């Protein structure tokens, strides 16, 4: 599955009230966090929290501890993107 297809699937799941998890897409936690962060930065989704090991400046190799999507919501921009791409 390509990234765009994964993003569209995730947005669709969120729109339907489901909370997607990285194992649904055969991604490791670091890849999942990168993808969620990308979608958040593009303002497709909001209310996302990513927890990293070593969140202070003394650590150079930040690894993901967890991704919290319990409050995630689709933004208006994300909904528009989903609608345009699904047609």
C-alpha positions in Angstrom: 0.0 0.0 0.0 1.4 3.4 -0.9 1.5 6.3 1.5 -1.3 8.3 -0.2 -3.5 5.2 0.0 -2.7 4.7 3.6 -3.4 8.3 4.4 -6.8 8.1 2.7 -7.6 4.9 4.6 -6.7 6.5 7.9 -8.7 9.6 7.1 -11.7 7.5 6.2 -11.4 5.5 9.4 -11.3 8.7 11.5 -14.3 10.1 9.6 -16.2 6.9 10.5 -15.3 7.3 14.2 -12.7 4.5 14.3 -9.2 4.9 15.8 -6.7 3.3 13.4 -3.5 1.6 14.7 -0.2 1.1 13.1 -0.6 -2.7 12.9 -3.6 -2.3 10.6 -1.2 -1.0 8.0 1.9 -3.2 8.8 3.9 -0.2 9.9 6.3 0.0 12.8 5.7 2.6 15.4 8.3 5.0 14.1 6.9 4.9 10.6 3.4 5.3 12.0 4.4 8.4 14.0 6.0 10.0 10.9 2.8 9.4 8.9 0.6 10.8 11.7 2.9 13.8 12.2 2.8 14.4 8.4 -1.0 14.3 8.4 -1.1 16.6 11.4 1.4 19.1 9.8 -0.7 19.1 6.7 -3.8 19.9 8.9 -5.7 16.9 7.8 -6.2 15.8 11.4 -6.1 17.5 14.8 -5.8 16.6 18.5 -3.0 14.1 18.1 -0.2 13.4 20.6 3.1 11.6 19.8 5.3 10.6 22.7 9.0 10.3 22.0 11.7 8.7 24.1 14.3 11.4 24.8 12.1 14.4 24.2 14.8 16.7 25.6 17.9 18.1 23.9 20.3 15.6 25.4 19.0 12.8 23.2 19.9 12.7 19.5 18.0 9.6 18.6 14.4 10.2 19.3 12.3 7.1 19.1 8.6 6.9 19.4 7.1 5.7 22.7 3.5 5.9 21.6 0.9 7.7 19.4 -2.3 8.8 21.1 -5.2 9.1 18.7 -8.0 8.8 21.3 -9.1 12.4 20.6 -8.2 12.6 17.0 -10.6 14.4 14.7 -10.7 15.1 11.0 -10.3 18.8 10.1 -12.4 20.6 7.5 -9.3 20.6 5.3 -8.8 16.8 5.9 -12.4 16.1 5.0 -12.1 18.2 1.8 -8.9 16.3 0.9 -10.6 13.0 1.5 -13.6 13.9 -0.6 -11.6 15.2 -3.5 -9.2 12.2 -3.5 -12.0 9.6 -3.2 -13.9 11.0 -6.3 
